[in-house]
Structure formats: C-alpha cells, structure tokens
Amino acid sequence: MAKITKAFVDKVNAPAEGYEIHWDDSVKGYGLRVSSQGKRVFIVMGRVLGKSVQFTVGPYGVLTEDAARKKAQKLLQDMREGIDPRDTKRADEAMQVTLQQVCDAYVERPGKLKESSKAEMKRHVEKVFAAWKDKPIVAITEDAVRKRHREMVEKGLDGKRGAPASANASMVTLRILLNYASRQYRRADGTPLIQRNPVEVLKDHWAPLGSRTERYIDRRKVGEVWNALQAARQNPKNRDALAGIDLTIFALLTGCRRDEGATLQWSNVNIDDHDPSNCWWHLDDRKRGDPIWLPLSSQAVALLKARRAVVDEAIAEGKETSPFVFPSWSKAGHIRDARAPMETISGIVSKHLSLHDLRRSFTNYAMRECLIEKFRVDLLTGHKPAQEDITARAYLDLARLEWLQPEVQRIGDWIEEQAAVAASKNVIPLHAAGAA
C-alpha cells in the first residue's frame, strides 16, 4: 500500500508487462492501476450485497488525483449501501441514448424487417425528426410531439403543403422506436427509460385522412392525368424529375407500392420484343409474401424501353450507370418519391393524393372498368387472394404471373382510351369555330 498522491501517480514506475494495482493506505478500496504502457487509471473495489465489484473511476489526466479520491469515496459509500456503480453507469448511458441510436439498433436486428421497412423508418428519423435524432430520447415530450405532428399535417416536410398521411405514418414510427427503447433501456431504479410513450398523446388527435377507398383518380380524370404526365415527360427539369414522372406512370400502370417501384433494378426486369407474355418485372423483397414475377403491359414496356435506351447509350459511351430503373442523385441512389408529378395529379383531381393512391386507382380500374375478377387483381397487386383455396395453394403457380399479361394490357389500353377521350375534349370543332 502507499499514499496515493499526485506526486506518487507522476513518479510510479510501469510494470514490465501487464499491469499493477497500488492501493491507497487511507481510503480502503481506492487504488491506482498502472499498465506496462504507462497508462494510469483510478479504480475502486468493494462489495455490493456480498459480491465483489471492481469499477473504473477514471483515467489520470481526465481526473486529478484529488477529484478521483472524492469520486472514489462516493462510489465506495454507494457500494456499502447496496448500489452497484455498474448499474448506475448503464442507467446514465441509457439516459443519453439518442433517437438515431435507437433507430439503428431497431432496424439492424437480424431478420426482423424488410429492407423497404428499414428505409422508411430511417427516412422518418432523418427527415421528419431531424431536429431530434441526435438528442436523448428522454427529451422528447408530449408537447413536442403535438407540435411536430401539427407542423407535418399543416405544412409537410417542405413547409408548403400539408402531409397528413406522412404526419401519421412518421408518428407511428416514432411510437414503435420509443416502445422499443422502453423495453431495452432502464433507469437507475430499474424502471423503463420511457415510462409513458409521448406519442400516445395523439391517440385522439390523428390527422383525418378521409376514406381510403375514395383516394384514387376518378375515371373521368384519369385521361387528363395521363396526358399531363406524358407532356411532363417531354420537358423535365433534370434526371431526377424525369425519374419521378416515370415512376408515377409505372405505378399507375402496375399498381406497385411506392418502394417496390422506386427500388426496382434492371436485373429484375425482362423485356421480350417478340413475346408480350415474357415481359415482366420481379419482386424479391416484398412487403408481404414470397418473390413474384409480374406481367407488363405494352405501355409499361414502352416506358421501360425508353429509360433503358438512355442507359444503353451511357454504357456505349463508357459512362457509369445506375442499377436502378428510376435512379436519383440522392444518397439512396434511387428516386424516393414523386412529389412534383403527384402535385400535378392532385391539382387535376382537386384532392391530395399520394403515390400509394395510384395503387388504389389501378385496383379500381381493374375491377370496376375492366371487369377483372378480384382473384386476379389480388395477384396483380401482390395481395394474398381472398378466394385462395387448397387447389390454388397446392397446385397453382402464384409466383410466375406472366399469364396475367392480358389483364394488365386491358388496364393499360383502357387508360390510353381515356387519354384519347380527354384529348379530344380540348379540340375545338371547326364548325364551332366558324360559327363564332
């Protein structure tokens, strides 16, 4: 034993290998650990409820000897009272855990989430909760939740247009992450870190979205929408803008989910100029269910061939190309949304619609206008058919759906027919013009 003082700490020799501990002769359980590299660390050793515990007070340099001694005395007294400093340290660390750390831990659990779900949760944290993501989650209050939800409902992310659906969806993500944190982290007294989820304050205040079944493009407007999208393709602002327009058209023609279309890669697309039934796109990371191969209408094929021609030209010139069908300069490498074309559509139909509402539009046209039976529509939209029976489950190939190409062709043709009707309404007959 020795009297641990600043002078002793400065002069003590390092061992040839490993480390040595020098115990203080006046404060029992307070010591200095010196490594062969010369690193000096203050430690304490005591008993907590009969069990021996050694705990690091801190390194010399960060702590002075006087500060380390006082801290050691406090820790040793806590041990005598049954308080384990390791538990206290874990609790202190838990109180500092950030929303970003919780999100990272939640989405990286092995085999728990689809990549599309991970991307959506990360996007909410990075975009909607950007001001909170690097702050302790215990600082997220009910008032802050109310305020942020209201901002999203009224102004959206860009501060220009309300986004009630996104407001609700992002708060669901926040609720999930905070519930996860409540299960994984504990306070010093052993109680959950999040004792009341602040998102619960929205239970009676979720933004009304109206009936989901009404959120689609009315049959009387789809022709005008189609013509507007085709016109927008002719003069896009940049590559990302064109990708957003084309993703919107693709969603209207296929009924795909937003992320299914946005993350589509060329390796999952097949185009056969001689056999329409051999034109398909493949989903291997589905929100629900096993991988499937979905047919393409001639309209969708034309869209994809136009996009592919640009890629092939770039390859011929030795330029680097993206694996994504709808690429973007963003960090993700692919388009994530189609805000501008959806704003155009919303203006035409006089109600706010999202990209997912084109999936509802596709379903309505398939069943109501093209009279396609629900079993086939379920398959085309990647839903489990409600009419599926033992024969379908055991004998019918529900993965390779190229045999449904006539159905998607019927939908594509119907949309183009409506576009022709809409275009004719904008033409002034010659006899009418003369009469005027």
N, C-alpha and C positions, 0 to 999 in steps of 0.2 A: 504494500500500500504506500501511497505517497500523497502529499498535499497537492492537489491539482490546482495550479495557478497558471496565469498567463506565461510566466517565465518557464514553468515546468513544461507546458504544452509546446513552447517555442524550441526548447532545448532537447526534449526527449528523443532518443535515437530510434530509428526504424529497425524492425527485426530483419534478419537476413531473408526470411521467407514467411509467407502467411501474414498473420497479424498478432499483436499482443494487446492485452487489456490491462490498463492501470487503474486500480480502484482508489477512490478518494478516501482518506483516513478519517474524515469528519462527517461526511454525508454518506451513510451506508446505502449502497446500491447505485451510487453515481460514479461513472468511470469514463475513461478515455480509451478508445480503440485506435491503435496505430498500425497501419498496414506497411508491408515491405516497400510499397511505392511512396511512403511518407505521408499518406492521407490520414488526417486526424479527425475523428468523429466522436462526439459526446454521446454516451449511452446511459440507460438506466436498466437495472434489473431488480425485480421484486416479485411478489406473489399476489395473484388475484384469485380469490376464492379457493386458495390452496394450490393453484397451479403457477409454476414459474413462468415469468414473462420477461423477455428482453426486448427493449424498444429503443429505437434511434431518436435521440433528442435533436441532433442536427450537426452539420459539419463545422469545424473550426474555420473561421473566416466569414461564414454567413452569420454565425453566432459568436459573440465574445465569450470568454470563459465565465464572466460574471452572469451574463444573460443565460448561458447554458445551465449554470448551477441553480439559478432561480426556477427555471423551467423544469429542471430535474426534480427539485424538491416538490413542486406542484404535482408532477406526474406520479412520484412515489407516494404522495399522500392520497391521490386518487386510487392508486392500486390498493392501498390499505383499506379504502372504503368500498372496494369491490368493483371499481371502474377500470375496464381494460382499455388502455390507450389505443390499442389497435382498432377497437370498435369505434372509438371516438374519431380516429383519423379517417376511417371509412365513411363515417357519417358526415364529417366535414367535407370530404371529397364529393359525397353524394349531393350535398347542398350546392355544390358548384357545377354540377353536370349541366351541360347546355342542351338546347333543343336539337342542335346539329348532331351532338354525340348520341343522343337518344335515337334519333332517326337512323344514324349509321348503324347502331347496334341492332335496331329492329329489322331493318331491311336486309342486313347481311346474315341473319340467322339461316343456317343451311337448309335448303329445300323447303322453305316456308312460303315464299312469294314468287309469283311470276315476274319476269323482268319488266313487263309493262306496268305492273302494280308498283314495283320499286321505283320506276322512273316517275310515276305520278306522285308518289309521296315525296320524293326528293324535290320535284318541281314545286310542290306546295311550300315546302320548307324554304327553298331558295328564293322563291318569288313572292308568295303571299306573306310569309313570315320572315322576310329578310332582316327586318329590324330586331327580331327576337332570337334568331338562330344561334348567335354566339353568346347569348346571355343565359344565366341559370334559369332552368325551367320553373323553379320556385318563385321567380319574379313575375310569372305570367298570371295576371289577376283576372277576375271576372269582368271588371270594368274594361280592361284592355281587350278582352275577348269580344265584349259587346261592341266596342268602338271599331275594332278591325273588321268584324263581320258587317257592321253597318257601312263602313267605307267600301267594302267589296260589293255589297248589294247596290249601293248608290252610284259608285264611280268605277268599279272594277280595278284591274291592275294598272291600266294606263291613265286612270283619273278622268276618263272621258265618257265611258259607257258602263252602266251598271251591269254586274255579272252575278245575279242571284244564285244560279246553279253552281258556279265556281265558288261563291262565298260559302254555300252549304257544304260542298264537297271538301274544301280545304279545312273546314272546321271539323269534319268527320275524321280527317287525317290527324289533326291536332288531338282530338279526343282519344284516338287509338294510341298515339305515341305517349300521351300523358298517362293513360291507363297502364301501358307497358312499363313506364318509369315507376309508377306506383307499386308494381309487382316486383321490380328488380332492385330498387334502392330503398334504403332505410335511414331514418333519422337516428340521432344518438340514443333516443329512448326506445328504439326498436319499432316505432310506428312507421307506416308507409311515408315515403318522401312527399307524395301528392296525396293529401288526406281528403281533399274534395276536388274533383276534376272541374276546373273553371269553365269548361265548355258546357257543362250541364246547365249553366245559366241560360243557354239558348234553347232549352227544351221546349219552351212555349213561344219561341221567337224565331224559328227557322224561316227563311225567306220563302214566301209562297211562289211556286213555280207554275201554277195552273195545272190543268190536266195534262199528263204526259202524252195521252193519246191524241191531243189536239195540236201537239207541237210537231208539225210537219208541213211541207209545202203543199198547199191546196192544188188539186188537179187543174184548176183554172189558171194557176200562176206558174206551173212548172215549165211551160213552154217559154215564157218570158224569162224565167230564171236561166234556162238552158242557153238561150240566145245571148243573155248578158254575160254568162261565163265564157262562151265561145268568143265574144267580142273582146273580153278582157284578156284572153289568151294572145290576141294579136298584138298587143302593145303593153306588155308587163313592165313594171319599173326595173326589175332585176331578176336574177335567177331564183332567189327565194320567193319572190312574188309569184312567178310562174309556177313554181313547185306547189305553192299554196292553192293556186287556182286549179291546177291539175289534180291535186289531192281531193279537192272538193268535188270535181267532176267524177273522179274514181269512186268516191264514197256514194254519190248519187246513183251510179250505175251498178254498184256491187252490194251496197248495204253494209259495208265493212265498218267496224269500230274505228274510232279515230287512230288509236295507236297501232292497230293492225295495218292500216293503210300507211301511216306515217313511217313505220319501221320496215316496210316491205323492201326486200332486197332483190336485185336482179337474179340472183341464184335461185329464187323461189318463184320465178315467172317463166312460163313456157309459151312461145308463140309459134304456131304452125300455119304457114301461109296456104297450105293445101287442105287442112282438116280443121274446121272450126271447133270440133269436139275435143281437139287436142291442144286447145288454147286454155291455159289455166294459171291460177296463182295459188301458192301453197302457204299454209299457216302451220308452223311447227311450235309456236309459243303462244298457245291460245289462252284466253282468259278462263275458259272452261272447256274441258274435254281433250280428246286426242287430236293429233295433227290431221288436217283435212286438205284436199285439193279441190278448189272451187273453179267453176267454169267462167269464161269471159265472153261477153257479148262482142259483136264486131265493133261497136262504139268504143268499148273499153280497150280492145286490141288496137284500134287506130290511135287512141290516146297514148298507149304504151309504146307503140312503134315510133310515134313522133318523138317521144322522150328518148327512146333507145338510139335513134338516129344521131342525136346530139352526142350521146356517149360514144358511139362508134366513131364519129368524126374526131372526137378528142383523142381516142385511143390511136387512131391512124396518124395523128399529129404528134404522138408520143407524150401526150399530156396525162397527168394523174387524174383518175376518175374516182367517183364515189361508188360504193357498193349499193347505196340506197337508190330506189326508184325516184323518190322525192327528196333530193339532197338539200342541205342548207349549210350556210357558213357558220352556223351556231356550233357550240361545243358538242352537242349531241351528234352532229353530222347529218341529221335529217330534219325535215320540217316538223315542228311540234304542233302547230295549229294553223288555222286558215282564217285569221281574224278579218282581213280585208274582204275576201270574197263572201264570207258569211255576213258581213255588214251590208254588202250589196244585196244579198238574198233577203236579209231581214227588212231592208228598205222596200223591196218589191212586194213582199207578202204582208208588210205592216205589222210584224211581230218579231220579237227577238228569238232567233233560232241559233242553235249551236251545231257543230259538225255532227254530233251524235244524232241530231234530229233528222239528218239525211238518211240515217238508218231506218227511222220511223217512216220517212217518206217512201223509201224503197219497199218496205213491207206493205204500206197502204196501196201502192200502185200494183204490186204483185197480186194481192188478194182481191182488191176492190175493182181495179180497172182491167187487169189482165186475167182475172178469174183463175189464178193458180192456186191449187189446193194447199191448205195450211201445212200439211206434212212436208211438202216440197219447199215451201217458204221457210219453214223452220230449219231445214237442212241448208238452204242457201245463206241464211243469216247465222249459221253456226250454233243454233239452239238445239237442245235435245227435243226431238219431236214428241209432242204430247200424245200422238197416236201410236207411238212405237210399241210393238208387241214382241212376242217371243220370236216370231219369224224375222222381223226386222233386226232384232238384237243378235240372233244366232246365224242368220243366213245372208242378210243384205249388207253389201259393202257400203257403209255410211262414211267412208273416208274419201274414196275416189268419186267425186260428184260430177265428173265431166258429162255424164249422161243427162244432167240438168241444163246443158247449154241451150237447148231450145227455149227453156223458161226465161233465162236471163236475156236471151235475144229478144223475146217478146217484150220484156220490160224496156230494153234499150230502144227498140223500134217505136214503142208507144210514146216514150219521152220525145223522140225526134219528131213524131207526128204532131205532138202538142206544140213543139217549137215551130213547125211549119205553119200551124194554125195561128200562133201568136204573131209570126212574122207577116202573115197576110193581112192581119188586122191593122198593121201600120202602113199599109199601102193604100193610097187614095185612088179610087177608081177614076179613069179618065173622063167618063161621062159626068161624074160628080164634079170634077174639077172644072169642066167646061161650063156646067150649069151655074157654077158660082160666078 
